[in-house]
């Protein structure tokens, strides 16, 4: 009965390791947009402010974009809670 525990743990550990490695490579993938696409994305973000539009012109990984989105949401939540 005690031997069944390690055999169940090994496949789960392998799956977690594979997900972690794939996630690392996906979040650190280079920005493959051409300059025209970057400018188009910046124009689309102008209604959110010039700082967010300027971010679209930079070479940023998906991880960087995710971090910026989390910071923006955190700031928006704090702003909304302080207005009440």
C-alpha positions as semicolon CSV with decimal commas, in nm:
position;residue;x (nm);y (nm);z (nm)
1;X;0,000;0,000;0,000
2;X;0,284;0,241;0,072
3;X;0,440;0,161;-0,269
4;X;0,139;0,301;-0,459
5;X;0,203;0,657;-0,340
6;X;0,539;0,719;-0,518
7;X;0,411;0,568;-0,842
8;X;0,125;0,821;-0,847
9;X;0,353;1,107;-0,754
10;X;0,605;1,059;-1,036
11;X;0,365;1,114;-1,331
12;X;0,215;1,417;-1,159
13;X;0,562;1,563;-1,101
14;X;0,653;1,506;-1,466
15;X;0,335;1,682;-1,583
16;X;0,401;1,978;-1,351
17;X;0,760;2,000;-1,480
18;X;0,647;1,996;-1,844
19;X;0,384;2,265;-1,780
20;X;0,643;2,480;-1,601
21;X;0,897;2,450;-1,884
22;X;0,639;2,523;-2,155
23;X;0,504;2,817;-1,955
24;X;0,853;2,960;-1,912
25;X;0,922;2,947;-2,287
26;X;0,580;3,091;-2,376
27;X;0,609;3,381;-2,131
28;X;0,963;3,464;-2,247
29;X;0,900;3,438;-2,621
30;X;1,030;3,737;-2,820
31;X;0,796;3,997;-2,963
32;X;0,744;3,903;-3,329
33;X;0,531;4,200;-3,436
34;X;0,656;4,416;-3,720
35;X;0,673;4,797;-3,680
36;X;0,340;4,846;-3,856
37;X;0,164;4,614;-3,614
38;X;0,325;4,790;-3,317
39;X;0,206;5,129;-3,441
40;X;-0,144;4,991;-3,500
41;X;-0,154;4,848;-3,149
42;X;-0,033;5,181;-3,008
43;X;-0,308;5,368;-3,194
44;X;-0,566;5,124;-3,055
45;X;-0,440;5,188;-2,700
46;X;-0,447;5,570;-2,722
47;X;-0,791;5,583;-2,557
48;X;-0,633;5,421;-2,247
49;X;-0,366;5,690;-2,220
50;X;-0,037;5,777;-2,387
51;X;0,169;5,567;-2,143
52;X;-0,018;5,250;-2,236
53;X;0,008;5,338;-2,605
54;X;0,383;5,392;-2,573
55;X;0,421;5,045;-2,420
56;X;0,293;4,895;-2,744
57;X;0,593;5,033;-2,933
58;X;0,842;4,848;-2,713
59;X;0,972;4,495;-2,762
60;X;0,810;4,314;-2,471
61;X;0,762;3,947;-2,396
62;X;0,420;3,805;-2,308
63;X;0,544;3,786;-1,949
64;X;0,618;4,159;-1,952
65;X;0,273;4,230;-2,093
66;X;0,111;4,011;-1,828
67;X;0,304;4,190;-1,554
68;X;0,197;4,532;-1,689
69;X;-0,167;4,421;-1,708
70;X;-0,156;4,300;-1,347
71;X;-0,004;4,630;-1,232
72;X;-0,265;4,827;-1,425
73;X;-0,550;4,628;-1,272
74;X;-0,403;4,668;-0,925
75;X;-0,382;5,045;-0,974
76;X;-0,738;5,057;-1,112
77;X;-0,873;4,859;-0,816
78;X;-0,697;5,085;-0,566
79;X;-0,828;5,391;-0,749
80;X;-1,185;5,255;-0,748
81;X;-1,172;5,168;-0,377
82;X;-1,037;5,510;-0,280
83;X;-1,321;5,691;-0,460
84;X;-1,589;5,536;-0,240
